[in-house]
Amino acid sequence: MQGKCLCGEVEFVVSGTLPNLYQCHCSLCRKATGSAANAALIAPSGNFQWVCGQEHIASYVGNNGYRSDFCSKCGSPLPNPLKGRAEYWIPAGLLEDNANLQIAAHLHVGSKASWDVIASSGVQYREAPDLDSLLKVLRENADAQPS
């Protein structure tokens, strides 16, 4: 599946079976997206490839280790490798096709905005589970989704 930023300068491809999505409702994700939550998926590095535009990738890393990569031309959030892992975090809104992806988990619902209404689908976590537990939830039933 192809993905690209708003201006189209940065493009990538994700191959293989895509895991389900998660939404994070924490304050950092609200500020990074300007919305109630970010929607993303996590794919193995071997299934991720940049097509073009890597020279337009800029990064912000906060004192707490939070990392946000974005297009230096249009500001769209961009995929980035997970620290110490062989996986990429990929913003769902950049994907060119919905591929029947579903939200399987909601993170940090304990700190969601007062105006945020969380859909009933997906496991809700007050904070965030450890990454391996989250990946297990996101990969469950991903193979069974219709194309």
Stockholm file with secondary structure:
# STOCKHOLM 1.0

chainA/1-147         MQGKCLCGEVEFVVSGTLPNLYQCHCSLCRKATGSAANAALIAPSGNFQWVCGQEHIASYVGNNGYRSDFCSKCGSPLPNPLKGRAEYWIPAGLLEDNANLQIAAHLHVGSKASWDVIASSGVQYREAPDLDSLLKVLRENADAQPS
#=GR chainA/1-147 SS CEEECTTSSSEEEECSCCCCEEEECSHHHHHHHTSSCEEEEEEEGGGEEEEECGGGEEEEECTTSCEEEEETTTCCEECEECTTSSEEEEEGGGBSSCTTCCEEEEECGGGCCTTCCCCSSSEECSSCCCHHHHHHHHHTTTTTSCC
#=GC SS_cons         CEEECTTSSSEEEECSCCCCEEEECSHHHHHHHTSSCEEEEEEEGGGEEEEECGGGEEEEECTTSCEEEEETTTCCEECEECTTSSEEEEEGGGBSSCTTCCEEEEECGGGCCTTCCCCSSSEECSSCCCHHHHHHHHHTTTTTSCC
//
